[in-house]
Amino acid sequence: MAELRPRIADNLARVRQRISDAAARSGRDASDVTLVAVSKYVDVDAAQALLDAGCHDLGESRPQELWRKADALADAAVRWHFIGHLQRNKVRRTLPHIALLHACDSLRLLEEVDRVAGESSAIVRALLEVNISGDASKHGFNPEEMPSVMPLLADYSRVQICGLMGMASLEGSLDDARRDFERLRLLRDSLLSVLPAGIALEELSMGMSGDFEAAIEEGATIVRVGSALFEELEA
Ligand SMILES: *Cc1c(COP(=O)(O)O)cnc(C)c1O
């Protein structure tokens, strides 16, 4: 395990370079793309290695794992991103830890987040998850229902919806993924005319280890990368 820290620093540098290259190819600035390092596969020591290497946005997809790591790293400057499906009974313990809730996937969840945030007069930043691939196993709003969801967002005063999140089909090719990402961007653009005052949808959270470059070329502002950061680590 002596190799853990240099290996992670090296993998991080490589992913950052690929992000810069993809941004440059699409005429964007690398600083417009936030890398969320998904630490769900690794333990606290590897998460600490990411922090030490300069990556302060960390993502987890399971509440208990987030709580555990957030407690262990309580003294560190981490911006935690919750990227998985959040059950309503886990909202209360999760919200205090996170900078961004990526996968708000139903109005019932939104309502609960709003209610719990209101108790502590906090404002929660969140993205709406859209099921862009149409996979039945995936959570999220259907693209078709999004225009009618937009006006309702005005009712949730404790939640600041700042964009959309999507995942490409796991079975599809890279071209399929690119089309899914393009669909999410076009959906976002089409919603701009029906947004309530004060909501902008500036963030697009899309792209993982296998497809983050395509996502950036299609307009991702946040990529969620796990396995590419932990390649060649001894378990
Ligand atoms: C695990 C996970 C990722 C990271 O996946 P990799 O392919 O390992 O980069 C991204 N987003 C979500 C929602 C995840 O659950």
The ligand as an SDF file (V2000), in Angstrom:
LIG
                    3D

 15 15  0  0  0  0  0  0  0  0999 V2000
  -20.1180    4.8320   -9.3410 C   0  0  0  0  0  0  0  0  0  0  0  0
  -20.7110    6.0140   -9.9970 C   0  0  0  0  0  0  0  0  0  0  0  0
  -19.9220    6.8340  -10.8270 C   0  0  0  0  0  0  0  0  0  0  0  0
  -18.4600    6.5540  -11.1400 C   0  0  0  0  0  0  0  0  0  0  0  0
  -18.3600    5.4550  -11.9880 O   0  0  0  0  0  0  0  0  0  0  0  0
  -16.9900    5.0410  -12.6970 P   0  0  0  0  0  0  0  0  0  0  0  0
  -17.4200    4.3630  -13.9320 O   0  0  0  0  0  0  0  0  0  0  0  0
  -16.2920    4.1430  -11.7400 O   0  0  0  0  0  0  0  0  0  0  0  0
  -16.2260    6.2770  -12.9740 O   0  0  0  0  0  0  0  0  0  0  0  0
  -20.5380    7.9470  -11.3730 C   0  0  0  0  0  0  0  0  0  0  0  0
  -21.8400    8.2380  -11.1410 N   0  0  0  0  0  0  0  0  0  0  0  0
  -22.6140    7.4700  -10.3620 C   0  0  0  0  0  0  0  0  0  0  0  0
  -24.0380    7.8480  -10.1430 C   0  0  0  0  0  0  0  0  0  0  0  0
  -22.0800    6.3250   -9.7680 C   0  0  0  0  0  0  0  0  0  0  0  0
  -22.8680    5.5620   -9.0030 O   0  0  0  0  0  0  0  0  0  0  0  0
  1  2  1  0
  2  3  1  0
  2 14  2  0
  3  4  1  0
  3 10  2  0
  4  5  1  0
  5  6  1  0
  6  7  2  0
  6  8  1  0
  6  9  1  0
 10 11  1  0
 11 12  2  0
 12 13  1  0
 12 14  1  0
 14 15  1  0
M  END
$$$$
